[in-house]
Amino acid sequence: MKKITKYNNGLTLVYYEMPDVRSAAIGVFVKTGSVNENAKNNGISHFVEHTMFKGTKKRSAFDIVAETDGMGAAINAYTSKTATCYYIQCVDSDFEKSADILSDIFFDSVFPDEELEREKGVILEEIAMCNDTPDDLSYEIATTAFYKGHALSRPILGTKSNVSGFSRDDILKYVGERYTSDNVVISVAGHVCFDKVYDVIGNKFALKFGSAVCGKNKIPFPATQSVYVKKFKKIEQGNVNVLFPSVSYDEPLFNATRIFNSVFGYGMSSRLYQNIRERSGLAYSVYSYLSPYEFTGHSMIYIGTNVANVEKALVAVSSEIDEVRKNGITEEEFSRGKAQIKSGLVFGLESSVGVMNLLGKHAVRTGELADIDALVADIDAVTSADVAEAIAVNFKKENAAVGYVGPKIDKNLLDILKNQ
């Protein structure tokens, strides 16, 4: 059984019964992330996610994790550009207890000042770790420049000055504005019947929301910038991130683009891996990746190599782009790419937490129940002609942005990419 329903106050529940497992997963998805912030409070979505675990009116921070561990359950959370999620995976008999813990931290976190100060230190260390991780940093500076002036340019972690200045009042204000019933999806998957889920979520969540509504989720389509940004560091390796405009996740060419990306740069059989690393030895790490959103998307190519090979590797990648845009992919590559995308979806559906994540993300993005059979069928329906069309709208070098982190180099990497 699968179902999507709304309570009277607008809270959405998505449910998927998995009778062949003995676990259950509950995810509380809030449609809020760095795209819903501004320059002054950038990073607060992630900060709230961290501080939700620092104690409630009836549980200390230790009680939360000790009670969860005592059930053998797993509790966690994450923040993205567009959503925040809190979730627990447990054995089926502990579903109600797990829902009670999530409800407690969601509605009754007290955000004690001493814990907030400690957590600021943790997040500042996380920001520092990102700055010390050159592949992450090259992507961050490229994204910031690529989407300059748009909400997508803001980093999920925020800035050091913002994080250092957040107060308890800032948290309560943001939670009051964004953590509203109309802006939340509860996703449940596993070995637990719908009637019980509906009652438990109704009592633990639906009845606890106030009357506030959000209604502030419309994000404008971004104009992107073709720029070169760099940050020189005294390290051994050069790290290059190349961003291109691509499709959103609800566009007709989305699955065709995924198949193309799989063939071109995802996995050890991809063209980038085989031609740039295996045959030419020009890079230790080279791959491509898609980041689709509700209103736009981008594709990315990463190259990690010795600084002496940065230019050669980028020229080789540029040649691979020209080749695939001119001649397309083979039927064998097409079949392999389709199989990889389909198997990735299917493998993710073998656990309750995987299904919970799929349902929750889909409902937050679309307001609809994910039809898993239809998702598989949509992948099967993609044709070679669809992929050819997807290739035509991806990896347009004239629209690219390049971010570089590594030892000093004198040449403009964007010019090298475009002029190859």
N, C-alpha and C positions, 0 to 999 in steps of 0.2 A: 504494500500500500504506500502511496505517496500523496502528499497533499500540501496545499498552501492555503492559509486562512488568515483572516484579520480579526482581532478582538475589537470591541466597540470603540476603544480609544485610538485605533489605527495601528497598533503593534502588529507586525507581521510574524507569523509562525510558518516555517517550512519544515516538512517532516518526510522522512523516508524510512520505511520499515525494512530491516535486514534480518530476516528470521534465521539465517544460517550462521550468524555470529553470536557471541555471548558478551558483547560490549555495547556501549552507547557513547555517543559524543554530543555535547551541547556547545554551541557557539553563539555568543552574543555579538552581533555585528552592528557597529554604529557607522553610519555613512558620514564619516568625518575623518579628515587627514590634513596633510600640509596644504592641500589646495583650498581648504576652507579657512585658512589662517591669513593673517596679514603680516606686514613687515615687523610690527611691534610684538606680535605674539607667536611668530614662527617657531615651531618646536613644541607648542603646548599640547598638541594631540598626543605626541609621543611621551611627553612628560606626565600627562594624566594617566596614560596606560601604565607607566612604571609605578606611579604613586597609588594606584588603586589597590596594590597589594601590601600597603604599609599599615594596615590595621583598620578595623571597623568598630562599631559600637559594642560588639560582643566578641570579636576575635582580634587577637594581636596579629602582627605580621607573621610571627612564628606559628601561631595557631592555624593560620590559613594553610601554610605548607605542611604542617605536621598532620592536620586532619586529612588533607588530600593524600599525603604519603601513607597515612594509616589505612586508607582504603585501597592502596596500590594504584591510585589514579594518577593521571598526569594533568597538571594545570599549567597554562601558559597564555601568552597574549602577543599580539604584534600590531604594528602600525604601518600603514602604507601611505602613499600619496592621497588616496581617496577613501580609506576605511580604517577602522580600528576594530580588532576582534579579541574577545576574551573567551577562552574555551577550556573544557575539561573532557578528557576521555576516561571512562570508568567501566567497571563490569556492570552488566545490566541491572543487577539488584541494587546498585548504589546510585541509580539515576537521580532519585529525589534528593538524596543528600548532596550530590554534586550540584544540582540546581540551586539548592539552598546556599551553598558557598558562593556560587557565581552571583546570585541575587544579593547576598550580603555585601560583597565588595562593590557591586554595581550601584546599589542604592544607599548603603550605610557606611562607606569609607569616610574616615574622619580626617584624613590628611594632616597628621600632627606635624607641627613646625619642625621639630627635631628630625623627623624622618624625611621631610621635604629637603632639608639642608643636606642630609646624607645622600639622598638620591640625586641631588644636583651634582654632587661630586662624582657619582657613578656615571651619569650621562655626560659630564664633561670629559671623563676618561674615555667614554665611547666615541665622542667627537674627536678626541685626540687620536684614538686608535684608527679611525677612518682617515684622518690626515696623515697617519703614518703607514697607511696601506695604499700604495701608489695606484693599484688598479682601481680601487674604489674611488680614490681622489680624482683620478683622471676622468672617470665617469661623472663624478659630482660637478666638477668645474665645466665639463662639456655640456651637461644638462642645464646648468644655471645659465650659461651663455646662449645655448640653443633656444631656450624658452624665455629669454630675457623679457621682463615686463609682464609675464604671465604667472599665474599661480603655480604652474608646474615647475617653475624655476626654483621654488623654495625647497631646501633640504628637509627631509623628514625629521632629522635630529635637531634642527634649529641652529641657532648661533650660540656661541659661548655667552655673549652678553645677555641675550634673551633668557637662556636657561638659568643663568646666575640670578636674574632679577624676578623670576616667577614667584608669586606669593600664593598663599592659600585662597585668597579672594579671587585671584586670577583663575585658579582651577575651578572654584565653585561657579564663577560667572560663565566660563566656557562650557562646563558640564550642564549648567542650567539652560544654555542656549542650544546645545547640540545633542545632548543625551536625552532626547524626547521620544515619546512613543511612536510618532510618525516617522522618526529617523532611525529606527532600530529594527533589525531582523533577528529573530531567534531561530537558529537552525539546529534540528535534532535528527540524528540518524543512528540506527542500531536496533538492538533486540529489546524493544519496549513498545507497547501498544499505543495507538494514537490517542485513545480516550484518556489514558493516564498522562501522556505528554501534554495534552490540551489542558487538563485540570491543573497539573503541576506548574506549567508555565503561566497559566492564568493567575494562580495564587501567588507565585513567587515573583512574577514580573508585571503582568498586565495590570493588576490591581494596585501596584505601587507607584506607577507613574503619576505625575501631576498633570495639570491641564495645559501646560506649555506645548507649543508646536514649533517646529523648526522652519520648514519651508524655504530653506536658503541653500539649495544644492545646485542651482544652475551655474555651470562653469562655461565661460565663453570659449569658442574655438581659438586656439593660439596661432599667432603668426610666429614662424620660427626664423632664426638667424643663421646665416652661413658665416661662421667666424672660426678663427683659430685662437685658442686660449692655452696657456702653458704655465707650468710651475716647475722651475728647475730645483732639483734636489740632488744632493751628493749620494747617489745610490748607484748600483751597478746596472740596473735594467731600465730601458725606456718603456714607458707604458702609454699606449695610444688608444684612445676611444674615438670612434667615428660614428656620429649620429645622423640619421636620415629621417625625414617625415615618412610615416607609414599609415596603416589603416587602424581604425578603432575596432574593438572586439565585436561590434554588432554590424559591421559592414559586410556585404556579400562576399568580398574577397578575403575575409579574415582567415578562413581555413586554408584557402589556396596559398596565402602568404605564409602560414605556418608550415605547410608542406615545402614550399620553396626554401624557407629559412632552414629547415631541417637538412635539406640536401646541400645547401650552400655552406652552412657554417655551424651546424649543431651536431656534435658527436664525432667519433673517430673516423667514420666513413665519409664525412663531409668534404667538399672541395677545398675549403680553406685549410682544414687539418691535413689532408693528404698532400696538397700541392705546396702549401707554405711551410709546413713543419716537416712532413715525412720525406718529400722528394727534394725540397730545396734547403731544408735545415735553417730557415731564416728566422724562426721564432720558436720559443718553448711553448707558448700558449697563444692560440689564435682561434677565435670563434665568433659567431654572430648570435644575436638574441633579439626577441621582440618584447616591447613594452606597450601593450594596448590599453587604452582607457575608454571611458564612456563616450568621449567627445573627440578623441584624436588618438594618435599612437606614434611610436617611433621604433625604428630598428637600429641596432648598434653592432658595430664590429670592434672587437678588442684585439690588440696585438701587444704581446709582452715579449721583448727581445733585448739582446745586448745593444747598447746605444750605437755601436758601429753598424748594426744591421737595420736600424729603424727605417732609414730611407729606402733601402732595398726591399724590406718587407712591405712597406706601404706601397711601393711601386708594384710589387707582385700582387697585393690585394686589389689595387686599382685595376690591374690587368684582368684579374678574375672577375671583377664586376663587369668590365667591358665585355668579356667573353660570354658571361651568362646572359647579359642583357641583349647581346647580339644573336646568340644561337640557342638560348634556352637550356633546358635540361633534357636528359634522355628519358626514354620510357622506363628503363630500369631504375634510374634515380627517382622518377616520379612514383613508381610502385613502392620503393624502399621508404621514401619520405612519408607517403601516406600510411604505411604500416607503422612507422615510428610514432607518428602523431596519434594514431588510433590506439596503439598499445600503451602509450603514455597515459591516455585518458582512462583506459580500462584498468591498468595497474593501480591507478590512484583511487579506484572505486572498490578496492578489495578490503578496505578498512573503514570502520565507522567514521573515523576522524577525516579520512579523505572525502567521503561522501558528504559529511557535514560541511566541510570547507567549500566544496563545489556548489552545494545548494545555497549556502549563505552568500557567497560571492556573487552568484548568478542573480539571486533575489535582490541584493543590494544594488546591483548594476541595472537590472531590468524591471524589477517588481514582479517577476514571474517565477514559476516553479521550473527548475531545470528538468527537461525531459531527457534522461540519459540515453535512451534508445534513439531519440531524435538527434542528439549530439553526435552519436556514432554514425548515424545514417547521413548526417550532413557532411562528415568527413568522407564517407564512402562515395558521396555524390560528386565530389570535386573531380573535375576532368583536367586533362593536360592543357586544354585551351584556357581553363580558369587560371592555372598556374602561369601560363604565358602572359595572361593579363595582369596577374599579380606582380610578375617580374617587371612589367612595364611601369608600374607605379612605385617600385621600391628601388633603393640604392641609386637615386638620382644625384650624381656627384655635385651638380650645380647648387643643390640645396643642403649640402652636408655641413656639419660643424665638427671640428676636431679638437679634442682635449689631450694634452700631453703632460706627463709627469715623469721626470727623470733627469739625467745629467744634461748639462747645457748643450743645446744644438743651435746652430745659426739659421738654418733654413726654415721656411714657413711650410709646415706639413700639409696644410690645406691646399696650398698651391701645388705641392707635389701630387696630392691625390687628384686634383682636378685636371692637371696638365699632362698626366701620364697618357 
